């Protein structure tokens, strides 16, 4: 067993979680800056309708991310459990297949996106000047899908072997370059929203080159030979089955975006769409550290579950929930007390009072329930890490599909709530989904306790 595998199986859980989650948190927050930086410069230079264009573009980008995560997270779970059970050959083969699938997703999404760009953008409620901005941006971003799909997928593989630092560096390199290139292309070259897109694609390309070099230099625990790239249907099914909950969650978010965008335009026009764009960027940045904790937790849970060390699995889960809750409460307090200051980072208050009149009460209501959702976020990821795809899928869809979408369709249309109904749908779905997740996770803990007792009885008999 190599050093990284020994670390996953024996190092104290809190120390191990901190070691793996910290680079992931930094990486996820840095990754969030891709869109935040674009929004900052676009809002400051071009204006609120360009932000509405980015709002339309964002869920489309998330669909590409969803396909990459379908492969990456699914393969990472299989690899973690394979390493935990000392099956290195399977881990290598799954990694090779994941790389082939990622390349296919990147190329096909680029081609289809460029061919059907107009109907895709109109589906997400783009029209008029907002459509023009969104098309100019996404026409370039679709080309970068080739880099995004590969980088996102392989970054998950790197985390699965316990090398969170490399995954972090991959994202930091791209974002740092994007921060430099955005003002250069938007201000200096006067390329407008296209400049933001070019900066993003070039940055993603550099991250792609870095992660490729990591594997080619032989730094990875995963050692790939030509036969590992041969597709095996049983491994593909296992990857897709485990990764599907993440895919479903992201796609559900995009479906939800269609509903939200349409409702926003109906009840508040393009100004409401701009306000929601600002809220969405802030929410994404606040939530990214949480997903960093999840990414640090998953290889620990997957490896130790495969090694039948259930006490370590439970401790990793509880430590993750505790850390996440602390971060959520802090984020909630900042949003509740300083909403206008946060939104004004991306769009000047002067001349945009109509956007702030919608956005300030909106962000306070939308994020009101977040202090309680740590268990919901962790639970879905736990089931993925241990290879139980059905409960993982249920919990992934619970908040955004089963609860949030019906609430978004119902609440704005009753009692004249309008935009207020859209904002209130979020805390209601947060509270209900957390209650259900708590019950399911408690049952899973009971099952692990039974397995631990059975294992101890077997040892006594032996």
C-alpha positions as CSV (number, residue, x, y, z in Angstrom):
1,X,0.0,0.0,0.0
2,X,1.5,3.4,-1.0
3,X,1.8,6.4,1.2
4,X,-1.4,8.1,0.0
5,X,-3.5,5.0,0.6
6,X,-2.0,4.5,4.1
7,X,-2.9,8.1,4.8
8,X,-6.6,7.5,3.9
9,X,-6.8,4.4,6.0
10,X,-5.0,5.3,9.2
11,X,-4.4,9.1,9.7
12,X,-6.6,10.8,12.3
13,X,-9.9,11.8,10.6
14,X,-10.0,15.5,11.5
15,X,-6.4,16.0,10.4
16,X,-7.0,14.0,7.2
17,X,-10.2,15.9,6.4
18,X,-8.4,19.2,6.9
19,X,-5.5,18.1,4.7
20,X,-7.8,17.0,1.9
21,X,-10.6,19.5,2.2
22,X,-8.4,22.7,2.5
23,X,-6.9,22.4,-1.0
24,X,-10.4,21.4,-2.3
25,X,-12.0,24.5,-0.6
26,X,-9.4,26.8,-2.0
27,X,-9.7,25.2,-5.4
28,X,-13.5,25.4,-5.5
29,X,-13.5,29.0,-4.4
30,X,-10.9,29.8,-7.0
31,X,-13.0,28.0,-9.5
32,X,-16.0,30.1,-8.6
33,X,-14.0,33.1,-9.4
34,X,-14.2,32.2,-13.1
35,X,-17.8,33.3,-13.3
36,X,-17.5,36.0,-10.6
37,X,-14.6,37.7,-12.4
38,X,-16.6,37.7,-15.6
39,X,-19.6,39.1,-13.8
40,X,-17.5,41.8,-12.1
41,X,-16.0,43.2,-15.2
42,X,-19.1,42.7,-17.4
43,X,-21.2,44.4,-14.8
44,X,-18.8,47.3,-14.3
45,X,-18.0,47.9,-18.0
46,X,-21.1,46.8,-20.0
47,X,-24.0,46.9,-17.6
48,X,-27.0,45.0,-16.2
49,X,-28.3,43.5,-19.4
50,X,-24.9,41.9,-20.1
51,X,-25.2,40.4,-16.6
52,X,-28.6,39.0,-17.6
53,X,-26.8,37.4,-20.6
54,X,-24.4,35.7,-18.3
55,X,-27.3,34.6,-16.1
56,X,-28.8,32.8,-19.1
57,X,-25.4,31.3,-20.1
58,X,-24.5,30.0,-16.6
59,X,-27.0,27.1,-16.4
60,X,-25.9,26.0,-19.9
61,X,-22.3,25.9,-18.6
62,X,-23.5,23.9,-15.6
63,X,-24.9,21.2,-17.9
64,X,-21.4,20.7,-19.4
65,X,-20.0,20.6,-15.9
66,X,-22.7,18.0,-15.0
67,X,-21.6,15.7,-17.8
68,X,-18.0,16.0,-16.7
69,X,-18.9,15.3,-13.1
70,X,-21.0,12.4,-14.1
71,X,-17.8,10.8,-15.3
72,X,-15.4,12.2,-12.8
73,X,-17.3,11.7,-9.5
74,X,-18.5,8.3,-10.7
75,X,-15.1,7.1,-11.6
76,X,-13.6,8.7,-8.4
77,X,-15.9,6.7,-6.2
78,X,-15.0,3.5,-8.0
79,X,-11.3,4.3,-7.8
80,X,-11.4,5.1,-4.1
81,X,-13.2,1.9,-3.2
82,X,-10.9,-0.1,-5.5
83,X,-7.8,1.4,-3.9
84,X,-9.3,0.7,-0.5
85,X,-9.7,-3.0,-1.4
86,X,-6.2,-3.0,-2.9
87,X,-7.5,-3.6,-6.5
88,X,-5.1,-1.3,-8.3
89,X,-5.7,-2.8,-11.8
90,X,-9.4,-1.9,-11.6
91,X,-8.6,1.6,-10.4
92,X,-6.2,2.1,-13.4
93,X,-8.7,0.8,-15.9
94,X,-11.6,2.9,-14.6
95,X,-9.4,6.0,-14.8
96,X,-8.5,5.2,-18.5
97,X,-12.2,4.8,-19.4
98,X,-13.0,8.1,-17.6
99,X,-10.5,9.9,-19.7
100,X,-12.0,8.5,-23.0
101,X,-15.5,9.4,-21.9
102,X,-14.4,12.9,-20.9
103,X,-12.9,13.5,-24.3
104,X,-16.1,12.4,-26.0
105,X,-18.2,14.7,-23.8
106,X,-16.0,17.7,-24.5
107,X,-15.9,17.3,-28.3
108,X,-19.6,16.4,-28.7
109,X,-20.9,19.2,-26.5
110,X,-18.8,21.7,-28.4
111,X,-20.2,20.6,-31.8
112,X,-23.8,20.4,-30.7
113,X,-23.6,23.7,-28.7
114,X,-22.4,25.6,-31.7
115,X,-25.0,24.1,-34.1
116,X,-28.0,24.7,-31.8
117,X,-26.9,27.8,-30.0
118,X,-29.9,29.9,-30.8
119,X,-32.6,27.5,-29.7
120,X,-30.6,26.6,-26.6
121,X,-30.4,30.2,-25.4
122,X,-34.1,30.9,-26.2
123,X,-35.0,27.8,-24.1
124,X,-33.3,29.6,-21.1
125,X,-35.5,32.7,-21.6
126,X,-33.0,34.8,-23.6
127,X,-34.5,37.4,-26.0
128,X,-33.7,40.8,-27.5
129,X,-30.5,42.4,-26.2
130,X,-30.0,39.7,-23.6
131,X,-30.0,37.1,-26.3
132,X,-27.3,39.0,-28.2
133,X,-25.0,39.2,-25.2
134,X,-25.6,35.5,-24.3
135,X,-24.9,34.4,-27.9
136,X,-21.7,36.4,-28.1
137,X,-20.5,34.8,-24.9
138,X,-21.5,31.2,-25.4
139,X,-20.4,31.0,-29.0
140,X,-16.8,31.1,-27.6
141,X,-17.4,29.2,-24.4
142,X,-18.7,26.2,-26.3
143,X,-15.3,25.8,-27.8
144,X,-13.7,25.6,-24.4
145,X,-15.9,22.6,-23.4
146,X,-13.2,20.4,-24.8
147,X,-10.9,21.6,-22.0
148,X,-13.6,21.8,-19.3
149,X,-14.9,18.3,-19.6
150,X,-11.4,16.7,-19.4
151,X,-10.1,18.9,-16.6
152,X,-13.2,18.6,-14.3
153,X,-13.3,14.8,-14.8
154,X,-9.6,14.1,-14.3
155,X,-9.4,16.5,-11.3
156,X,-11.9,14.1,-9.5
157,X,-9.6,11.2,-10.3
158,X,-6.7,13.0,-8.7
159,X,-8.7,13.7,-5.6
160,X,-9.8,10.0,-5.4
161,X,-6.1,9.0,-4.9
162,X,-5.8,11.6,-2.1
163,X,-3.8,14.2,-4.0
164,X,-6.0,17.2,-3.4
165,X,-3.1,19.7,-3.8
166,X,-2.7,18.9,-7.5
167,X,-6.5,19.3,-8.0
168,X,-6.3,22.7,-6.3
169,X,-3.3,23.9,-8.3
170,X,-5.2,22.9,-11.5
171,X,-8.0,25.3,-10.7
172,X,-5.8,28.0,-9.2
173,X,-3.7,28.2,-12.4
174,X,-6.8,28.7,-14.6
175,X,-8.5,31.2,-12.4
176,X,-5.4,33.3,-11.8
177,X,-4.9,33.6,-15.5
178,X,-8.5,34.5,-16.0
179,X,-8.3,37.3,-13.5
180,X,-5.4,38.7,-15.5
181,X,-6.9,38.2,-19.0
182,X,-10.4,39.5,-18.2
183,X,-9.4,43.2,-17.8
184,X,-6.9,42.8,-20.7
185,X,-9.5,41.6,-23.2
186,X,-12.4,43.6,-21.9
187,X,-10.7,46.9,-21.2
188,X,-7.5,47.1,-23.2
189,X,-8.7,45.2,-26.3
190,X,-12.2,46.6,-26.0
191,X,-13.8,43.2,-26.8
192,X,-16.7,43.5,-24.4
193,X,-18.5,40.3,-23.4
194,X,-16.5,38.3,-26.0
195,X,-13.3,39.3,-24.2
196,X,-14.7,37.7,-21.0
197,X,-15.4,34.5,-22.9
198,X,-11.9,34.4,-24.6
199,X,-10.2,34.9,-21.2
200,X,-12.2,32.0,-19.7
201,X,-11.4,29.6,-22.6
202,X,-7.7,30.4,-22.6
203,X,-7.5,29.9,-18.9
204,X,-9.3,26.6,-19.1
205,X,-6.9,25.5,-21.8
206,X,-3.9,26.2,-19.5
207,X,-5.5,24.1,-16.7
208,X,-6.0,21.3,-19.2
209,X,-2.3,21.4,-20.1
210,X,-1.3,21.2,-16.4
211,X,-3.4,18.2,-15.5
212,X,-2.3,16.4,-18.7
213,X,1.4,16.9,-17.7
214,X,0.7,15.5,-14.2
215,X,-0.3,12.2,-15.6
216,X,2.4,12.1,-18.3
217,X,5.1,12.8,-15.7
218,X,4.1,9.7,-13.7
219,X,3.3,11.6,-10.5
220,X,-0.1,9.9,-10.1
221,X,-0.8,6.7,-8.2
222,X,-2.8,5.7,-11.2
223,X,-0.6,4.2,-13.9
224,X,-2.1,4.0,-17.3
225,X,-1.2,1.7,-20.1
226,X,-2.9,1.5,-23.5
227,X,-5.2,-1.4,-22.5
228,X,-6.6,0.8,-19.7
229,X,-8.3,3.0,-22.4
230,X,-10.3,0.0,-23.8
231,X,-14.0,0.5,-22.9
232,X,-15.6,-2.0,-20.7
233,X,-19.3,-1.9,-20.4
234,X,-19.5,-3.1,-16.8
235,X,-17.1,-0.4,-15.7
236,X,-18.9,2.3,-17.7
237,X,-22.2,1.2,-16.1
238,X,-20.6,1.4,-12.6
239,X,-19.2,4.9,-13.3
240,X,-22.4,6.2,-14.7
241,X,-24.6,4.7,-12.0
242,X,-22.6,6.2,-9.2
243,X,-22.0,9.5,-11.0
244,X,-25.5,10.0,-12.1
245,X,-26.8,11.7,-8.9
246,X,-24.3,14.5,-9.4
247,X,-25.3,14.8,-13.0
248,X,-29.0,14.8,-12.1
249,X,-28.4,17.5,-9.5
250,X,-26.6,19.8,-11.9
251,X,-29.1,19.2,-14.8
252,X,-32.0,19.7,-12.3
253,X,-30.4,23.1,-11.5
254,X,-30.4,23.9,-15.2
255,X,-34.1,22.8,-15.6
256,X,-34.8,24.9,-12.6
257,X,-33.1,27.9,-14.2
258,X,-35.5,27.7,-17.2
259,X,-38.4,27.9,-14.8
260,X,-36.8,30.6,-12.7
261,X,-35.7,32.7,-15.7
262,X,-39.1,32.5,-17.3
263,X,-40.9,33.4,-14.0
264,X,-38.4,36.3,-13.3
265,X,-39.0,37.8,-16.8
266,X,-42.8,37.3,-16.3
267,X,-43.0,39.0,-12.9
268,X,-40.1,41.5,-13.1
269,X,-38.7,41.7,-16.6
270,X,-35.0,41.6,-17.6
271,X,-34.2,43.7,-14.5
272,X,-35.3,40.8,-12.3
273,X,-33.2,38.5,-14.4
274,X,-30.2,40.7,-13.7
275,X,-30.9,40.8,-10.0
276,X,-31.1,37.0,-9.9
277,X,-27.9,36.8,-11.8
278,X,-26.1,38.8,-9.0
279,X,-27.8,36.7,-6.3
280,X,-26.8,33.5,-8.1
281,X,-23.1,34.5,-8.3
282,X,-23.0,35.3,-4.6
283,X,-24.8,32.1,-3.7
284,X,-22.4,30.1,-5.8
285,X,-19.3,31.6,-4.2
286,X,-20.8,31.0,-0.7
287,X,-21.5,27.4,-1.5
288,X,-18.2,26.5,-3.2
289,X,-16.4,26.0,0.2
290,X,-19.0,23.4,1.1
291,X,-18.4,21.4,-2.0
292,X,-14.7,21.6,-1.1
293,X,-15.4,19.9,2.2
294,X,-17.4,17.3,0.3
295,X,-14.6,16.6,-2.1
296,X,-12.2,16.2,0.8
297,X,-14.6,13.9,2.6
298,X,-15.5,11.6,-0.3
299,X,-12.1,9.8,-0.8
300,X,-11.9,9.2,3.0
301,X,-15.4,7.8,3.1
302,X,-15.0,5.7,-0.1
303,X,-11.6,4.2,0.9
304,X,-12.6,3.4,4.5
305,X,-15.9,2.0,3.4
306,X,-14.1,-0.3,0.9
307,X,-11.7,-1.3,3.7
308,X,-14.7,-1.9,6.1
309,X,-13.5,0.7,8.6
310,X,-17.0,2.0,9.4
311,X,-16.1,4.0,12.5
312,X,-13.7,6.1,10.4
313,X,-16.5,6.6,7.8
314,X,-19.0,7.9,10.4
315,X,-16.4,10.2,12.0
316,X,-15.5,11.7,8.6
317,X,-19.2,12.3,7.9
318,X,-19.9,14.0,11.3
319,X,-16.8,16.1,11.1
320,X,-17.8,17.3,7.6
321,X,-21.3,18.2,8.8
322,X,-19.9,20.2,11.7
323,X,-17.4,22.2,9.6
324,X,-20.0,22.9,7.0
325,X,-22.6,24.1,9.4
326,X,-20.1,26.6,10.9
327,X,-19.3,28.0,7.4
328,X,-23.0,28.2,6.5
329,X,-24.0,30.1,9.7
330,X,-21.2,32.6,9.0
331,X,-22.2,33.1,5.4
332,X,-25.9,33.5,6.4
333,X,-24.9,36.3,8.8
334,X,-22.9,38.2,6.2
335,X,-25.8,38.0,3.7
336,X,-28.5,39.0,6.2
337,X,-26.6,42.1,7.5
338,X,-24.8,43.3,4.3
339,X,-26.9,42.4,1.3
340,X,-26.5,45.7,-0.6
341,X,-22.8,45.9,-0.1
342,X,-22.3,42.4,-1.4
343,X,-24.4,43.0,-4.6
344,X,-22.7,46.3,-5.2
345,X,-19.4,44.5,-5.7
346,X,-20.6,43.4,-9.1
347,X,-22.9,46.3,-10.2
348,X,-22.7,50.0,-9.1
349,X,-25.7,51.1,-7.1
350,X,-25.9,54.4,-8.9
351,X,-28.0,54.0,-12.0
352,X,-29.1,50.5,-11.1
353,X,-31.5,51.1,-8.2
354,X,-34.2,49.0,-9.9
355,X,-31.9,46.0,-9.7
356,X,-31.1,46.5,-6.1
357,X,-34.8,47.0,-5.2
358,X,-35.4,43.4,-6.3
359,X,-32.0,41.9,-5.4
360,X,-31.6,43.0,-1.7
361,X,-34.8,41.5,-0.3
362,X,-34.4,38.6,-2.8
363,X,-31.0,37.4,-1.5
364,X,-32.0,37.7,2.1
365,X,-35.1,35.5,1.6
366,X,-33.5,33.1,-0.8
367,X,-30.6,32.2,1.6
368,X,-32.6,32.3,4.8
369,X,-32.7,28.5,5.2
370,X,-29.0,27.8,4.5
371,X,-27.8,27.3,8.1
372,X,-29.5,23.9,8.2
373,X,-28.6,22.3,4.9
374,X,-25.2,20.8,5.8
375,X,-26.7,17.4,6.4
376,X,-28.6,17.5,3.0
377,X,-25.4,18.3,1.1
378,X,-23.3,15.7,2.9
379,X,-25.8,12.9,2.8
380,X,-26.1,12.8,-1.0
381,X,-22.3,12.8,-1.3
382,X,-21.9,10.0,1.2
383,X,-24.1,7.7,-0.7
384,X,-22.1,8.4,-3.9
385,X,-18.9,7.7,-2.1
386,X,-20.0,4.3,-0.8
387,X,-21.5,3.3,-4.2
388,X,-25.2,3.4,-3.3
389,X,-26.6,5.2,-6.3
390,X,-30.4,5.0,-5.6
391,X,-30.4,7.0,-2.3
392,X,-27.8,9.3,-3.7
393,X,-30.0,10.0,-6.7
394,X,-33.0,10.6,-4.5
395,X,-31.2,13.1,-2.3
396,X,-29.6,14.8,-5.3
397,X,-33.1,15.4,-6.8
398,X,-34.9,16.0,-3.5
399,X,-34.2,19.7,-3.1
400,X,-34.0,21.0,-6.7
401,X,-36.6,18.7,-8.5
402,X,-38.9,17.0,-6.0
403,X,-39.4,20.1,-3.8
404,X,-38.0,23.3,-5.3
405,X,-39.5,23.1,-8.9
406,X,-43.1,22.5,-7.7
407,X,-42.7,25.3,-5.1
408,X,-41.4,27.7,-7.8
409,X,-44.4,26.9,-10.0
410,X,-46.9,27.3,-7.2
411,X,-45.8,30.0,-4.8
412,X,-45.4,33.0,-7.2
413,X,-48.9,32.4,-8.5
414,X,-50.8,32.3,-5.2
415,X,-51.8,35.2,-2.9
416,X,-50.2,37.6,-5.4
417,X,-46.7,36.7,-4.1
418,X,-44.9,37.1,-7.5
419,X,-41.2,37.5,-7.0
420,X,-41.5,37.0,-3.3
421,X,-42.9,33.5,-4.0
422,X,-39.8,32.7,-6.0
423,X,-37.5,33.7,-3.2
424,X,-39.5,31.9,-0.5
425,X,-39.4,28.6,-2.4
426,X,-35.7,28.2,-1.5
427,X,-35.8,28.2,2.3
428,X,-38.9,25.9,2.3
429,X,-37.2,23.3,0.1
430,X,-34.0,23.6,2.3
431,X,-35.9,22.8,5.5
432,X,-37.9,19.9,4.1
433,X,-35.0,18.3,2.3
434,X,-32.8,18.6,5.3
435,X,-35.4,16.8,7.5
436,X,-35.6,13.9,5.1
437,X,-31.8,13.7,4.6
438,X,-31.3,13.5,8.4
439,X,-33.6,10.5,8.7
440,X,-31.9,8.7,5.8
441,X,-28.4,9.3,7.1
442,X,-29.3,8.1,10.6
443,X,-30.5,4.8,9.1
444,X,-27.3,4.4,7.1
445,X,-25.3,4.9,10.4
446,X,-27.4,2.1,12.0
447,X,-26.5,-0.2,9.1
448,X,-22.8,0.5,9.5
449,X,-23.0,-0.1,13.2
450,X,-24.6,-3.5,12.5
451,X,-21.8,-4.4,10.0
452,X,-19.2,-3.4,12.6
453,X,-20.8,-5.6,15.2
454,X,-21.0,-8.5,12.8
455,X,-17.3,-8.1,11.9
456,X,-16.3,-8.0,15.6
457,X,-18.4,-11.2,16.3
458,X,-16.7,-13.0,13.4
459,X,-13.3,-12.1,14.8
460,X,-14.2,-13.4,18.2
461,X,-15.4,-16.7,16.7
462,X,-12.2,-17.0,14.7
